[in-house]
């Protein structure tokens, strides 16, 4: 999987939200100043060539839909981000945010409890699906 450009990610965010959309639908969801229709169309075709988007043809129009789940891309992006900036270390990531955001011990403890709770819930869900 490849990392998306900022413009590609913006289009994917809209597609993940809408689930299926024509270029006009995507364009309508983008913030001002809106890019040109042809620009959005080109980005969608690039996303399709990268394997992120599929389409269904309706005459000359195409309705696009995501082929890559948002959670899957989010996980891929975070792994690359952590590897590139924090040597793949969650501890370094948390330490950075703790220092940069002046987190006190209680806030850091609350954050770690929240992470542990989410991991425990995921483990339980995985156990139920096994």
C-alpha positions as CSV (number, residue, x, y, z in Angstrom):
1,X,0.0,0.0,0.0
2,X,1.2,3.5,-0.8
3,X,0.9,6.6,1.3
4,X,-1.6,9.1,-0.1
5,X,-0.9,12.7,-1.0
6,X,-2.9,15.3,0.9
7,X,-5.3,15.8,-2.1
8,X,-5.8,12.1,-2.5
9,X,-6.4,11.6,1.2
10,X,-9.0,14.5,1.1
11,X,-10.9,12.7,-1.7
12,X,-10.7,9.4,0.2
13,X,-12.1,10.9,3.3
14,X,-15.1,12.0,1.3
15,X,-15.5,8.5,-0.3
16,X,-15.2,6.8,3.0
17,X,-17.9,9.0,4.4
18,X,-20.3,8.7,1.4
19,X,-19.4,5.1,0.5
20,X,-20.4,5.6,-3.1
21,X,-20.2,8.8,-5.1
22,X,-19.9,10.4,-8.5
23,X,-17.2,13.1,-9.0
24,X,-19.9,15.8,-8.6
25,X,-20.9,14.3,-5.2
26,X,-17.3,14.4,-4.1
27,X,-16.8,17.9,-5.3
28,X,-19.9,19.0,-3.4
29,X,-18.4,17.7,-0.1
30,X,-15.0,19.5,-0.5
31,X,-14.4,22.7,1.4
32,X,-14.0,26.1,-0.3
33,X,-12.2,27.0,-2.4
34,X,-13.3,23.9,-4.4
35,X,-10.9,22.5,-6.9
36,X,-12.0,22.2,-10.5
37,X,-14.2,19.2,-11.5
38,X,-11.4,17.9,-13.8
39,X,-8.9,18.0,-10.9
40,X,-11.1,15.9,-8.7
41,X,-11.8,13.5,-11.6
42,X,-8.0,13.1,-12.2
43,X,-7.3,12.5,-8.5
44,X,-10.1,9.8,-8.4
45,X,-8.6,8.1,-11.4
46,X,-5.1,8.2,-9.8
47,X,-6.7,6.6,-6.7
48,X,-8.2,4.0,-8.9
49,X,-4.8,3.2,-10.5
50,X,-3.3,2.9,-7.0
51,X,-6.0,0.4,-6.0
52,X,-7.8,2.6,-3.5
53,X,-10.9,3.1,-5.5
54,X,-13.2,1.1,-7.8
55,X,-16.0,2.2,-10.0
56,X,-19.3,1.2,-11.5
57,X,-20.1,2.6,-14.9
58,X,-23.5,4.2,-15.6
59,X,-23.2,5.1,-19.3
60,X,-20.5,7.7,-19.5
61,X,-20.6,8.4,-15.8
62,X,-18.7,6.5,-13.1
63,X,-19.8,6.0,-9.5
64,X,-16.7,5.5,-7.3
65,X,-16.3,3.5,-4.1
66,X,-13.4,2.8,-1.7
67,X,-11.6,-0.5,-2.1
68,X,-9.4,0.1,0.9
69,X,-11.1,0.5,4.3
70,X,-10.5,3.6,6.3
71,X,-9.3,1.6,9.3
72,X,-6.8,-0.3,7.2
73,X,-5.3,2.9,5.7
74,X,-5.3,4.5,9.1
75,X,-3.3,1.6,10.6
76,X,-0.9,1.7,7.6
77,X,-0.4,5.4,7.9
78,X,0.2,5.4,11.7
79,X,2.8,2.5,11.3
80,X,4.7,4.6,8.7
81,X,4.4,7.7,10.8
82,X,5.7,6.0,13.9
83,X,8.5,4.3,12.0
84,X,9.5,7.5,10.3
85,X,9.4,9.8,13.3
86,X,9.7,7.6,16.4
87,X,11.6,4.5,15.2
88,X,8.5,2.5,15.5
89,X,8.3,3.0,19.2
90,X,4.9,3.7,20.8
91,X,6.8,4.8,23.9
92,X,8.7,7.5,22.0
93,X,5.4,8.7,20.4
94,X,3.7,9.0,23.8
95,X,6.7,10.6,25.3
96,X,6.8,13.2,22.5
97,X,3.2,14.1,23.0
98,X,3.5,14.2,26.8
99,X,6.4,16.6,26.5
100,X,5.0,18.7,23.6
101,X,1.6,19.0,25.2
102,X,2.8,19.4,28.8
103,X,0.7,16.4,29.9
104,X,0.8,15.9,33.7
105,X,1.0,12.4,35.3
106,X,-2.8,12.1,35.8
107,X,-3.5,13.0,32.1
108,X,-0.8,10.5,30.9
109,X,-2.2,7.8,33.2
110,X,-5.7,8.5,31.9
111,X,-4.5,8.2,28.3
112,X,-2.7,4.9,29.0
113,X,-5.8,3.5,30.7
114,X,-7.8,4.5,27.7
115,X,-5.4,2.8,25.3
116,X,-5.3,-0.4,27.5
117,X,-9.1,-0.5,27.6
118,X,-9.3,-0.2,23.8
119,X,-6.8,-2.9,23.4
120,X,-8.6,-5.2,25.8
121,X,-11.9,-4.6,23.9
122,X,-10.2,-5.4,20.6
123,X,-8.8,-8.6,22.1
124,X,-12.2,-9.6,23.4
125,X,-13.8,-8.9,20.0
126,X,-11.1,-10.9,18.3
127,X,-11.7,-13.8,20.7
128,X,-15.4,-13.7,19.9
129,X,-14.7,-13.8,16.2
130,X,-12.3,-16.8,16.5
